[in-house]
Structures are given as structure tokens and as C-alpha cells.
Amino acid sequence: MADAGVPRLRLRLDLAAGISFGPGKAALLQGIAETGSIAAAGRRIGMSYKRAWQLVDGLNRDFAAALVSTSRGGAHGGGAALTPLGAEVLAAYRALEAQASAGLHDGLVRLADRLAPCDSG
């Protein structure tokens, strides 16, 4: 996460008609990888349980194979995990994000330097 007042790039990829991938979906996949739960990943980023499940369902339909695998609850509890393709998609997005950020950093700073002073009081 960027500090307040520091210019940053938010990368949204339009991969095909009606199919996009950006910071929200990447954060959801990252959260699933780290928590093992769609609900917990959604909560981390302020997303409702229903919306998180809708995004996962859409991602699983949009790609050649599922990005997230799930298991039902029960005595041992349910969970979710990234599939190998899910991990690959997230890593590819993060790499593109880093490349774009590095390549555009100087231009972002130049634009930010031309903003009007902010009154913080």
C-alpha cells in the first residue's frame, strides 16, 4: 500500500470483452492464498461475503481453469486455496504491476509535484 500523498499506480487489465482483472481481484486472491478462506479474504479488504464469492465464481468461469478451489465445511472446516493457475495469474499480475510502477514512477512524481498545495488543517 502506498503512503497517503505518495503517487501510485493502480493497474486494471481489460483482458477480453467484459473480463477485467485489477487491484480488487488481486487483493482477494492474495487474501485467499494467505488466509485459506474466501470470507476472511473478503473481510480483509472490506468486501462482503457475497461479493467475494461472486468474484471468485466469475474468476473461475473467466479463466481456462479454476483459480480458486474450495472445500465444504464440516468437522474439519471448509476452506479455499489458489490453484496452480490462480497462483500463476496472481504472480503475473503482480509482476506487471511492479513493471508498470517502476516504468511510470518518474512521470507520476512529476505530475504529483504540479498539484495545488493541500490544506490539511
SEDO-421399 format. One record per residue: residue in three letters; x, y, z of N, C-alpha, C, O in turn. Coordinates in steps of 0.02 Angstrom, whole numbers, plus 50000, padded with zeros to 5 digits. Atoms other than C-alpha are relative to their C-alpha. Last residue first. Layout:
BEGIN
ALAXYZXYZXYZXYZ...
END
This chain:
BEGIN
GLY500224997649934497105109850438499305001050002499035003050053SER500145005749956497745098950295499735002250068499674998050112ASP500114997149935497635112050156499804994450048499254991750043CYS500575002749965498365103550003499975003250069500475003550105PRO499875001749930499515113449889499364997850035498825000450021ALA500084994249955498975112749707500154997850071500044992050089LEU500654999249967499655097949610499995006350042500515008750066ARG500364994350029501165100149497499305001050029498925005250006ASP499664993949982502325089149600499645006249974499765011849998ALA500184998549931501055075049581500325006550024500025010150063LEU500704997749998501255075549392499805002050071499485007250081ARG500044993550034503155074649402499295002850001499195008750015VAL499724995049954503055060749532499975006949969499785011750002LEU500484999049946501915050549421500235005450048499845009750068GLY500564996250027503075053049272499465001450052499185006850053ASP499774993150010504585047349373499445004549973499365010249995HIS499894996549937503675031749435500195007349990499885011750020LEU500394993850000502995026049266500135004450062499845009750068GLY499934996350063504225012249224499665006850000499865011349963ALA499304997950008504405006149402500085004449938500435009449939SER499844995149948502525005849431500715002649992500835008749997ALA500344993750017502184997349265500185005450050500325011150031GLN499694997350060503484983749297499705006849982500065011649967ALA499334997649982502884980949475500355003249940500665008549947GLU500104994249956501054979649421500685003150018500775009250015LEU500194994550044501514967949278499925006550040500125011850017ALA499414998350040502434956749402499855005849953500265010449946ARG499534996449956500974957249524500635002149962500895007549974TYR500284993349988499774952449383500485004150043500615009950028ALA499924996350063500884937849329499735007250008500045011949984ALA499294998250008501034931849509500115004149937500505008949937LEU499844994949950499134932449534500735002349992500875008349995VAL500344993850021498824923149370500175005650049500325011250028GLU499664997450060500134909849413499705006649978500065011349961ALA499364997349978499454907249589500385003149942500705008349950GLY500154994049960497704905249519500645003350024500705009450021LEU500164994650047498354893249385499845006450037500045011850015PRO499384997850033499194882549520499875005649950500275010249945THR499755005650040497534882749614500675002249970500865008049977LEU499874998650071497304895849747500224993549967500604989649996ALA499294999350017496564889349907500065001849927499625000349886ALA499884998250069494884889049994500765000849991501125002450038GLY499444995650016494224882050154500055001449926499654999049886GLY499904999350072492994871350243500605004449988500995005950033GLY500074993450029493014865550423500145000149925500464995649899HIS499334997050006493684849350495499995006949970500525009949958ALA499645001249937492014842950560500695003349999500935005750050GLY500165006449968491114850750414500404999450063500595004550094GLY499895000449928491404864850293499814993250026499604988849988ARG500574998549955491464862450107500214999450073500694995950090SER500245006149968493084863050009499465002050049499515007150083THR500334999549935493554876549884499824993050026499754988349988SER500355006249983494744878249739499715000750070500015004050113VAL500105001449929495184895349672499654993450007499154992149973LEU499444996649965495904900049501499984998450075500494998850109ALA500144996349938494794887549409500635003150029501175000250026ALA500125004649945495304882649233499895004350062500045010250062ALA500025006750030495364891549065499874994550051499614989250034PHE499365002850020494934907949150499924992849977499414989749987ASP499674996150052493294917549153500654997049975500844998049918ARG500325000950065492254904549246500395003449944500415000949888ASN499965007150017493394903049398499684998549932499894993949897LEU499315001650018493614921849401500064992849978500404991349929GLY499864996950064491724924449399500714998449976500814996749917ASP500385003850049491444912149541500145002749929500254998849883VAL499665006450008492834920349641499654995749947499974992749905LEU499384998850037492074937449610500384993549988500654992449934GLN500174998450070490334931649661500635001149958500684998749902TRP500185006350034491034923349818499825001349927499994997249884ALA499385003950006491904939549870499854993449963500224991449919ARG499614997150055490314949449834500654996149989500844994949931LYS500345001450063489254937949944500415002549941500484999049891TYR499945007150014490494938350088499704998349932500004994749892SER500495004549971490534957250082500144992849980500464991549929MET500465002550050492134966250038499514995150034499714991150076GLY500634996549993493104977050160499474997949949499055001949930ILE500014994350047494814971250100499335003650001499185007649956ARG499364996249999495214959750245499975006249957500285011349973ARG500014995649941493384954450258500625004450003500585010350019GLY500464994550014493444947450081499995005150057500025011150046ALA499674995850050494984936950119499575006149983499825011649976ALA499484996249965494164930550278500375004649951500535010349969ALA500334995149955492594925450181500525004350035500455010450038ILE500284994750042493584917250040499695005450045499775011450032SER500724998849994494624907450164499775005749955500085011049954GLY500335006350013496354899550161499255000650003498904995550011THR500465001949946497024915150246499684993249991499464990150039GLU499724999049932498584919550146499564997550056499814995550109ALA499375003649993498134912449975500265000450071500544995550097ILE500175007149999496344918349994500634995850009500644991150048GLY500305001649935496954935650040499824992750006499914989650059GLN499464999849951498094936549888499744998050069500064994150105LEU499615006150009496634930949777500584999750050500724994450078LEU500415005649979495534944649851500394993549993500394989450039ALA500005000049927496914957649835499594994250028499774991250078ALA499345002149978497154952949652500034999750076500304994950104LYS499975007250011495284954049621500684997250022500724991850050GLY500475003449955495224971249699500034992549994500054988950044PRO499785000149930496824977749616499534996250047499774992750092GLY499684994249972496344973149439500164999250073500204993650099PHE499645002249941495734959849321500395005950026500775009149989SER499464995649976494464962949185500314996850062500024992650095ILE499575003549953493344952049078500585004550020501025006049979GLY500355001649937491854960248993500424996450051500164994550104ALA500644996549992492634959648819499664997650065499504991750071ALA500455001650056494374952448845499355003850013499275006850067LEU499715005850034495874955048960499604997949938499884995449889ASP500595002350035495454972549021500244994549953500524995949900LEU499905003250065496874974549145499324998149971498944994550004ARG500595004050016496714986849288500114997449929500235001349882LEU500025003350065498324993549362499384995749992499274991150031ARG500475005549990498265006049504499884997049931499625000349886LEU500355002450058499805017149501499534994350020499724990050060ARG499945007150014500425026949647499584998249940499145002049919PRO500345002350060500765044849696500114992549989500654989950003VAL499505002550046501255047449877499654997449938499194993349943GLY499654994550031500045058449973500554997849952500835002049916ALA500444994550020499495044650089500425005649970500945007349998ASP500134995249948500785030650091499545005449973499525006849913ALA499634993750004500615017249958499825004550060499265004150086MET500424994050000500005000050000500435006250000500945006650035
END
